């Protein structure tokens, strides 16, 4: 288990670790690009000498080999992209193509504080037995957080992409 926070969360260091992890949790900035989803969509990390932008594009993500059972994309727009007949081409699909079984993704730009609080509840919930992993845990976290902040803008952005059992 490797925790990379702040300046240590450089793209190069992340790429060294992602293939080994069964759980990946990214709390970062995400973007979707409907006109160029593979090159324009992705996640941002701390810059380093090899990558001054720190941008991990969808095309790079889907060319990575992952063994993660769960990827949590605690970032904006990670469920958006270019709609196609077979689904949306974007960040979450790139992780699925790379081998991730379940992806928690956002359907719009999210509030940082609300997302942090919701995801903290979610991470506590996934430690509890639940038949529908991780969708049931996400549902429970949303219902719990909804009691604190009833407006759906704060808790309804996230969905599970994958097989929730």
Backbone as numpy.savetxt, mean C-alpha at the origin, in Angstrom:
# Nx Ny Nz CAx CAy CAz Cx Cy Cz
12.94 -8.96 10.15 12.09 -7.78 10.15 12.97 -6.55 10.15
12.85 -5.76 9.12 13.65 -4.56 8.97 12.71 -3.37 8.95
13.00 -2.38 9.79 12.20 -1.17 9.85 13.03 -0.04 9.28
12.56 0.53 8.19 13.25 1.64 7.55 12.36 2.88 7.65
12.84 3.87 8.40 12.05 5.07 8.66 12.85 6.30 8.25
12.13 7.31 7.74 12.74 8.59 7.42 13.83 8.47 6.37
14.99 9.05 6.65 16.10 9.05 5.71 16.63 7.64 5.42
16.38 6.70 6.31 16.82 5.32 6.09 15.94 4.59 5.08
14.78 5.15 4.80 13.85 4.53 3.86 14.19 4.94 2.43
15.43 4.68 2.04 15.88 4.95 0.69 15.41 3.84 -0.24
15.12 4.20 -1.46 14.62 3.23 -2.42 15.57 2.03 -2.53
16.86 2.28 -2.63 17.83 1.20 -2.77 17.80 0.23 -1.61
17.70 0.75 -0.40 17.64 -0.12 0.79 16.34 -0.91 0.82
15.26 -0.28 0.40 13.97 -0.96 0.36 14.01 -2.10 -0.65
14.59 -1.85 -1.81 14.67 -2.89 -2.84 15.52 -4.08 -2.38
16.48 -3.83 -1.51 17.30 -4.92 -0.96 16.48 -5.83 -0.05
15.44 -5.30 0.58 14.70 -6.03 1.61 13.35 -6.59 1.17
12.72 -6.00 0.17 11.32 -6.36 -0.13 11.10 -7.81 -0.53
12.05 -8.42 -1.19 11.87 -9.78 -1.67 11.81 -10.81 -0.56
12.32 -10.47 0.63 12.38 -11.42 1.75 11.18 -11.33 2.68
10.44 -10.26 2.61 9.40 -9.98 3.61 8.07 -10.68 3.29
7.38 -11.12 4.35 6.02 -11.64 4.18 4.98 -10.55 4.43
5.41 -9.48 5.10 4.56 -8.30 5.33 5.35 -7.07 4.93
4.77 -6.29 4.04 5.37 -5.01 3.65 4.39 -3.92 4.02
4.88 -2.92 4.72 4.04 -1.80 5.14 4.72 -0.52 4.67
4.07 0.19 3.77 4.61 1.43 3.23 3.73 2.60 3.65
4.27 3.48 4.48 3.60 4.73 4.84 4.41 5.83 4.16
3.97 6.19 2.98 4.74 7.10 2.14 3.78 7.86 1.22
4.33 8.53 0.23 3.51 9.25 -0.73 3.34 8.37 -1.97
2.11 8.20 -2.41 1.82 7.44 -3.61 1.11 8.31 -4.63
1.35 8.00 -5.90 0.68 8.72 -6.99 0.16 7.74 -8.02
-0.93 8.13 -8.65 -1.49 7.37 -9.76 -1.45 8.26 -11.00
-1.32 7.65 -12.15 -1.28 8.38 -13.40 -2.11 7.61 -14.42
-3.31 8.09 -14.69 -4.22 7.38 -15.59 -3.72 7.37 -17.03
-2.93 8.37 -17.42 -2.44 8.41 -18.80 -1.17 7.59 -19.01
-0.39 7.38 -17.97 0.84 6.60 -18.06 1.03 5.84 -16.74
0.18 4.85 -16.46 0.16 4.24 -15.13 1.43 3.48 -14.76
2.11 2.88 -15.70 3.28 2.07 -15.35 4.51 2.91 -15.02
4.71 4.00 -15.73 5.88 4.84 -15.47 5.56 6.03 -14.58
4.31 6.51 -14.62 3.94 7.70 -13.86 3.36 7.42 -12.48
2.90 6.18 -12.25 2.37 5.81 -10.95 3.42 5.12 -10.12
3.33 5.28 -8.80 4.29 4.59 -7.93 4.34 5.17 -6.54
5.42 4.86 -5.84 5.64 5.28 -4.46 6.92 6.09 -4.37
6.96 7.04 -3.42 8.16 7.85 -3.20 8.83 7.45 -1.90
10.16 7.40 -1.94 10.98 7.09 -0.77 12.07 8.14 -0.63
12.87 8.02 0.41 13.98 8.95 0.62 14.95 8.83 -0.55
15.44 9.93 -1.05 16.40 9.86 -2.16 17.76 9.34 -1.68
18.51 8.78 -2.63 19.88 8.39 -2.34 20.74 8.73 -3.56
22.03 8.42 -3.51 22.92 8.80 -4.61 22.57 8.10 -5.91
22.00 6.91 -5.85 21.62 6.18 -7.07 20.27 6.60 -7.62
19.44 7.17 -6.79 18.11 7.57 -7.22 17.70 8.85 -6.47
18.07 10.00 -7.00 17.80 11.27 -6.30 16.32 11.59 -6.13
15.45 10.97 -6.94 14.01 11.20 -6.78 13.39 10.23 -5.79
13.97 9.06 -5.61 13.42 8.05 -4.71 12.09 7.50 -5.18
11.83 7.54 -6.47 10.53 7.11 -7.02 10.61 5.67 -7.49
9.71 4.82 -6.95 9.61 3.42 -7.35 8.36 3.31 -8.21
8.56 3.26 -9.51 7.43 3.27 -10.45 6.73 1.92 -10.49
5.52 1.92 -11.01 4.74 0.69 -11.12 5.46 -0.34 -11.98
6.11 0.10 -13.04 6.81 -0.85 -13.90 7.96 -1.50 -13.14
8.63 -0.74 -12.28 9.72 -1.30 -11.47 9.15 -2.23 -10.40
8.04 -1.85 -9.81 7.42 -2.68 -8.77 7.04 -4.04 -9.34
6.36 -4.04 -10.49 5.89 -5.32 -11.03 7.01 -6.19 -11.56
8.20 -5.64 -11.76 9.36 -6.43 -12.18 10.13 -6.98 -10.98
9.69 -6.67 -9.78 10.29 -7.16 -8.54 9.66 -8.51 -8.19
10.44 -9.37 -7.56 9.89 -10.65 -7.11 9.61 -10.57 -5.62
8.35 -10.70 -5.26 7.93 -10.61 -3.86 7.39 -11.94 -3.37
7.51 -12.15 -2.07 6.88 -13.32 -1.44 5.93 -12.85 -0.35
5.57 -11.60 -0.39 4.73 -11.00 0.65 3.30 -11.53 0.60
2.82 -11.93 1.76 1.42 -12.32 1.88 0.54 -11.08 1.97
1.08 -10.00 2.55 0.32 -8.77 2.71 1.21 -7.57 2.45
0.71 -6.66 1.61 1.35 -5.36 1.38 0.33 -4.30 1.78
0.71 -3.45 2.72 -0.15 -2.35 3.15 0.39 -1.08 2.52
-0.42 -0.46 1.69 -0.04 0.78 1.02 -0.76 1.93 1.70
-0.16 2.41 2.78 -0.71 3.50 3.56 -0.27 4.80 2.90
-0.85 5.04 1.74 -0.45 6.17 0.89 -1.63 6.55 0.01
-1.55 7.73 -0.57 -2.61 8.21 -1.44 -2.65 7.46 -2.77
-3.83 7.29 -3.30 -4.08 6.87 -4.69 -3.51 5.52 -5.10
-3.23 4.63 -4.17 -2.58 3.38 -4.52 -3.52 2.37 -5.17
-4.82 2.64 -5.16 -5.78 1.79 -5.85 -6.25 2.40 -7.16
-5.69 3.54 -7.53 -6.09 4.23 -8.76 -5.10 3.95 -9.88
-5.43 4.38 -11.08 -4.56 4.20 -12.23 -5.38 4.30 -13.51
-5.05 3.45 -14.47 -5.74 3.44 -15.75 -6.75 2.30 -15.78
-8.05 2.61 -15.88 -9.05 1.54 -15.95 -8.96 0.78 -17.27
-8.96 -0.54 -17.17 -8.94 -1.43 -18.34 -10.07 -2.44 -18.16
-10.34 -3.23 -19.18 -11.39 -4.25 -19.08 -11.12 -5.22 -17.94
-9.86 -5.54 -17.70 -9.51 -6.54 -16.67 -9.23 -5.92 -15.31
-9.42 -4.61 -15.16 -9.18 -3.96 -13.88 -8.38 -2.69 -14.03
-7.88 -2.19 -12.93 -7.14 -0.93 -12.91 -5.64 -1.22 -12.93
-4.94 -0.60 -13.87 -3.49 -0.73 -13.94 -2.90 0.40 -13.09
-2.21 0.04 -12.01 -1.65 1.03 -11.11 -0.79 0.37 -10.05
-0.59 1.04 -8.94 0.33 0.60 -7.90 -0.10 -0.75 -7.30
-1.36 -0.88 -6.92 -1.79 -2.12 -6.29 -1.65 -3.31 -7.23
-2.01 -3.15 -8.49 -1.87 -4.25 -9.46 -0.40 -4.57 -9.68
0.47 -3.58 -9.66 1.91 -3.83 -9.82 2.42 -4.73 -8.71
1.98 -4.48 -7.47 2.38 -5.34 -6.35 1.82 -6.75 -6.52
0.62 -6.86 -7.02 0.02 -8.17 -7.25 0.81 -8.95 -8.31
1.16 -8.29 -9.40 1.96 -8.92 -10.45 3.31 -9.36 -9.90
3.88 -8.58 -8.98 5.17 -8.90 -8.37 5.10 -10.10 -7.44
3.90 -10.52 -7.06 3.75 -11.71 -6.24 3.04 -11.53 -4.92
2.67 -10.32 -4.57 1.95 -10.09 -3.31 0.54 -10.68 -3.40
0.14 -11.38 -2.35 -1.18 -12.03 -2.37 -2.32 -11.08 -2.02
-2.09 -10.18 -1.07 -3.12 -9.22 -0.64 -2.49 -7.85 -0.53
-3.22 -6.87 -1.02 -2.75 -5.49 -0.97 -3.86 -4.63 -0.36
-3.51 -3.87 0.66 -4.42 -2.86 1.20 -4.08 -1.57 0.46
-5.06 -1.01 -0.23 -4.83 0.14 -1.10 -5.84 1.25 -0.81
-5.50 2.45 -1.27 -6.40 3.60 -1.08 -7.04 3.97 -2.41
-8.27 4.45 -2.32 -9.03 4.80 -3.51 -9.07 6.29 -3.79
-8.44 7.09 -2.92 -8.33 8.53 -3.14 -7.20 9.07 -2.28
-6.94 10.37 -2.40 -5.94 11.02 -1.56 -6.48 11.05 -0.13
-5.65 10.61 0.80 -6.10 10.41 2.17 -5.50 11.43 3.13
-6.19 11.66 4.23 -5.73 12.53 5.30 -4.63 11.80 6.08
-3.48 12.43 6.24 -2.33 11.78 6.90 -2.64 11.33 8.32
-3.20 12.20 9.13 -3.46 11.87 10.53 -4.50 10.76 10.66
-5.58 10.88 9.90 -6.63 9.86 9.96 -6.09 8.51 9.48
-5.28 8.53 8.42 -4.71 7.29 7.91 -3.79 6.64 8.93
-2.98 7.45 9.60 -2.09 6.91 10.63 -2.91 6.23 11.74
-3.96 6.88 12.18 -4.79 6.33 13.25 -5.51 5.06 12.80
-6.08 5.09 11.59 -6.79 3.93 11.05 -5.84 2.75 10.89
-4.66 3.00 10.34 -3.71 1.92 10.10 -3.14 1.35 11.40
-3.05 2.17 12.41 -2.62 1.66 13.71 -3.65 0.65 14.25
-4.92 0.98 14.11 -5.98 0.06 14.52 -5.92 -1.20 13.66
-5.74 -1.03 12.35 -5.68 -2.17 11.44 -4.53 -3.12 11.81
-3.36 -2.56 12.10 -2.21 -3.40 12.43 -2.43 -4.15 13.75
-3.17 -3.56 14.66 -3.54 -4.28 15.89 -4.54 -5.39 15.58
-5.46 -5.12 14.67 -6.50 -6.09 14.30 -5.92 -7.31 13.59
-4.92 -7.13 12.73 -4.42 -8.29 11.98 -3.70 -9.30 12.87
-3.45 -8.93 14.10 -2.84 -9.87 15.03 -3.88 -10.78 15.68
-5.17 -10.50 15.42 -6.25 -11.29 15.99 -6.76 -12.29 14.96
-7.16 -13.48 15.39 -7.71 -14.45 14.44 -8.97 -13.90 13.74
-9.03 -14.12 12.44 -10.16 -13.63 11.64 -10.19 -14.47 10.37
-11.34 -14.96 10.00 -11.47 -15.83 8.84 -11.05 -15.14 7.55
-11.48 -13.92 7.36 -11.22 -13.22 6.11 -10.05 -12.25 6.27
-8.85 -12.79 6.12 -7.61 -12.02 6.26 -7.22 -11.44 4.93
-6.93 -10.19 4.82 -6.97 -9.12 5.78 -8.24 -8.27 5.69
-9.14 -8.63 4.78 -10.33 -7.81 4.56 -11.19 -7.67 5.81
-11.34 -8.73 6.58 -12.12 -8.67 7.81 -11.48 -7.77 8.85
-10.16 -7.78 8.89 -9.43 -6.93 9.83 -9.56 -5.46 9.44
-9.50 -5.21 8.13 -9.67 -3.83 7.66 -11.08 -3.34 7.96
-12.07 -4.18 7.75 -13.46 -3.82 8.05 -13.61 -3.47 9.53
-13.04 -4.30 10.40 -13.13 -4.06 11.84 -12.44 -2.75 12.22
-11.28 -2.49 11.63 -10.56 -1.23 11.90 -11.39 -0.03 11.45
-12.03 -0.15 10.30 -12.88 0.95 9.80 -14.06 1.20 10.72
-14.71 0.14 11.16 -15.86 0.30 12.06 -15.43 0.92 13.38
-14.29 0.53 13.88 -13.77 1.10 15.13 -13.45 2.57 14.95
-12.76 2.90 13.86 -12.36 4.29 13.63 -13.57 5.17 13.30
-14.57 4.58 12.68 -15.79 5.32 12.34 -16.48 5.87 13.59
-16.33 5.17 14.71 -16.91 5.66 15.96 -16.26 6.98 16.39
-14.97 7.14 16.12 -14.25 8.36 16.47 -14.51 9.47 15.46
-14.47 9.12 14.18 -14.64 10.10 13.10 -15.64 9.54 12.10
-16.92 9.87 12.24 -17.97 9.27 11.41 -17.91 9.61 9.92
-17.30 10.72 9.54 -17.26 11.11 8.13 -16.42 10.09 7.34
-17.01 9.46 6.30 -16.30 8.43 5.54 -15.01 8.90 4.87
-14.85 10.19 4.69 -13.62 10.70 4.07 -12.38 10.26 4.86
-12.55 10.00 6.16 -11.42 9.65 7.03 -11.14 8.15 7.12
-12.09 7.30 6.78 -11.89 5.87 7.00 -12.26 4.98 5.82
-12.97 5.49 4.83 -13.51 4.63 3.78 -12.62 4.51 2.53
-11.47 5.13 2.52 -10.63 5.13 1.32 -9.96 3.80 1.04
-9.83 2.95 2.04 -9.02 1.75 1.88 -9.84 0.52 1.53
-9.24 -0.34 0.71 -9.86 -1.59 0.28 -8.79 -2.66 0.16
-9.24 -3.91 0.15 -8.33 -5.03 -0.03 -8.36 -5.49 -1.48
-7.20 -5.68 -2.05 -7.06 -6.24 -3.40 -6.35 -7.57 -3.24
-7.03 -8.65 -3.58 -6.46 -9.98 -3.42 -7.53 -10.95 -2.96
-7.09 -12.09 -2.44 -8.01 -13.11 -1.97 -8.09 -13.03 -0.46
-9.21 -12.55 0.09 -9.29 -12.27 1.53 -9.61 -13.48 2.41
-8.99 -14.61 2.20 -9.18 -15.76 3.07 -8.05 -16.73 2.92
